[in-house]
């Protein structure tokens, strides 16, 4: 692999934080900077990839597929939500509105 030198000007406080992070990770400062830059470049490329894919997407086809998702497939053990994720009966949603049951009936609470 071909290597090149590049003068990098960093704020002193940022450089000190990088040195601490490299020490905690057990790697050289240069290695930490290389990995951080590689991660950023990867994130930017991924963002661009999904942006380009999104331009080619067919919204109506996507919605059609999502509408079918799960139909005809009975739930299996492990499909249920963790208990702490489930709403408790009679609780209001975070937006202050009453929660709505699956049948579309509003649940009323005694107090706010």
The 8 nearest C-alpha neighbors of each residue, nearest first, counted from 0:
[[1, 2, 3, 4, 33, 30, 37, 34],
 [0, 2, 3, 4, 5, 33, 30, 29],
 [3, 1, 0, 4, 5, 33, 29, 30],
 [2, 4, 5, 1, 0, 6, 33, 29],
 [5, 3, 6, 2, 7, 1, 29, 33],
 [4, 6, 7, 3, 8, 2, 29, 33],
 [7, 5, 8, 4, 9, 3, 29, 32],
 [6, 8, 5, 9, 4, 10, 32, 14],
 [7, 9, 6, 10, 11, 14, 5, 13],
 [10, 8, 14, 11, 7, 13, 12, 15],
 [9, 11, 13, 12, 14, 8, 15, 7],
 [12, 10, 14, 13, 9, 15, 16, 8],
 [13, 11, 15, 14, 10, 16, 9, 17],
 [14, 12, 16, 10, 15, 11, 17, 9],
 [13, 15, 17, 11, 12, 16, 9, 18],
 [14, 16, 18, 12, 17, 13, 11, 19],
 [17, 15, 13, 19, 18, 14, 20, 12],
 [18, 16, 20, 14, 15, 19, 21, 13],
 [17, 19, 15, 21, 16, 20, 28, 22],
 [20, 18, 16, 22, 17, 21, 23, 15],
 [21, 19, 17, 23, 22, 18, 24, 16],
 [22, 20, 24, 18, 26, 28, 23, 19],
 [21, 23, 25, 19, 24, 20, 18, 26],
 [22, 24, 20, 25, 21, 19, 26, 18],
 [25, 23, 21, 22, 26, 20, 31, 19],
 [24, 26, 22, 23, 21, 27, 20, 28],
 [27, 25, 21, 24, 22, 30, 28, 31],
 [26, 28, 30, 29, 21, 31, 25, 22],
 [27, 29, 31, 21, 30, 18, 32, 26],
 [28, 30, 32, 27, 31, 33, 26, 21],
 [29, 31, 33, 27, 28, 32, 34, 26],
 [32, 30, 28, 34, 33, 29, 21, 35],
 [31, 33, 35, 29, 30, 34, 36, 28],
 [34, 32, 30, 36, 31, 35, 37, 29],
 [33, 35, 37, 31, 36, 32, 38, 30],
 [36, 34, 32, 38, 37, 33, 31, 39],
 [35, 37, 39, 33, 38, 34, 32, 40],
 [38, 36, 34, 40, 35, 39, 41, 33],
 [39, 37, 41, 35, 36, 40, 34, 42],
 [38, 40, 42, 36, 41, 37, 43, 35],
 [41, 39, 43, 37, 42, 38, 44, 36],
 [40, 42, 38, 44, 39, 43, 45, 37],
 [43, 41, 45, 39, 40, 44, 46, 38],
 [44, 42, 46, 40, 45, 41, 39, 47],
 [45, 43, 47, 41, 46, 42, 48, 40],
 [44, 46, 48, 42, 47, 43, 41, 49],
 [47, 45, 43, 49, 44, 48, 42, 50],
 [46, 48, 50, 44, 45, 49, 51, 43],
 [49, 47, 45, 51, 46, 50, 44, 52],
 [50, 48, 52, 46, 51, 47, 53, 45],
 [49, 51, 47, 53, 48, 52, 46, 54],
 [50, 52, 54, 48, 53, 49, 47, 55],
 [53, 51, 49, 55, 54, 50, 48, 56],
 [52, 54, 56, 50, 55, 51, 49, 57],
 [53, 55, 51, 52, 56, 50, 57, 49],
 [54, 56, 52, 53, 57, 51, 50, 58],
 [57, 55, 53, 54, 58, 52, 61, 60],
 [56, 58, 60, 59, 61, 55, 53, 54],
 [59, 57, 61, 60, 56, 62, 63, 53],
 [58, 60, 62, 61, 57, 63, 64, 56],
 [61, 59, 63, 57, 62, 58, 64, 56],
 [60, 62, 58, 64, 63, 59, 57, 65],
 [61, 63, 65, 59, 64, 60, 66, 58],
 [64, 62, 60, 66, 61, 65, 59, 67],
 [63, 65, 61, 67, 66, 62, 60, 68],
 [66, 64, 62, 68, 67, 63, 61, 60],
 [65, 67, 63, 64, 68, 62, 70, 69],
 [68, 66, 64, 65, 70, 69, 63, 62],
 [69, 67, 65, 66, 70, 64, 71, 72],
 [68, 70, 72, 67, 71, 73, 66, 74],
 [71, 69, 72, 68, 67, 73, 66, 65],
 [70, 72, 69, 73, 68, 67, 74, 66],
 [73, 71, 69, 70, 74, 75, 68, 67],
 [72, 74, 71, 75, 69, 70, 78, 76],
 [75, 73, 78, 72, 76, 79, 77, 69],
 [76, 74, 78, 77, 73, 79, 72, 69],
 [75, 77, 78, 74, 79, 73, 80, 81],
 [76, 78, 79, 75, 80, 74, 81, 73],
 [79, 77, 76, 75, 74, 80, 81, 73],
 [78, 80, 77, 81, 76, 74, 75, 82],
 [79, 81, 82, 84, 78, 85, 77, 83],
 [80, 82, 84, 83, 79, 85, 77, 78],
 [83, 81, 84, 85, 80, 86, 79, 87],
 [82, 84, 81, 85, 86, 80, 87, 79],
 [85, 83, 82, 81, 80, 86, 87, 79],
 [86, 84, 82, 83, 87, 80, 81, 88],
 [87, 85, 88, 84, 90, 83, 82, 89],
 [86, 88, 90, 89, 85, 91, 83, 84],
 [89, 87, 90, 86, 106, 98, 108, 91],
 [88, 90, 108, 106, 107, 87, 91, 98],
 [91, 89, 88, 87, 92, 108, 98, 86],
 [90, 92, 97, 98, 95, 96, 93, 89],
 [91, 93, 94, 95, 96, 98, 97, 90],
 [92, 94, 95, 91, 96, 90, 97, 98],
 [93, 95, 92, 96, 91, 97, 98, 90],
 [96, 94, 92, 93, 91, 97, 111, 98],
 [97, 95, 92, 94, 91, 98, 93, 99],
 [96, 98, 91, 92, 106, 105, 99, 107],
 [97, 99, 91, 92, 106, 105, 96, 100],
 [100, 98, 105, 103, 104, 106, 97, 101],
 [99, 101, 103, 102, 104, 105, 98, 106],
 [100, 102, 103, 99, 104, 105, 98, 106],
 [103, 101, 100, 104, 99, 105, 106, 98],
 [102, 104, 100, 101, 99, 105, 106, 98],
 [105, 103, 100, 102, 99, 106, 101, 98],
 [106, 104, 99, 98, 107, 100, 103, 97],
 [107, 105, 89, 98, 99, 97, 104, 108],
 [106, 108, 89, 105, 97, 109, 98, 90],
 [107, 109, 89, 110, 90, 106, 111, 91],
 [110, 108, 107, 111, 89, 90, 106, 91],
 [111, 109, 108, 107, 90, 89, 91, 97],
 [110, 108, 109, 91, 95, 90, 97, 107]]
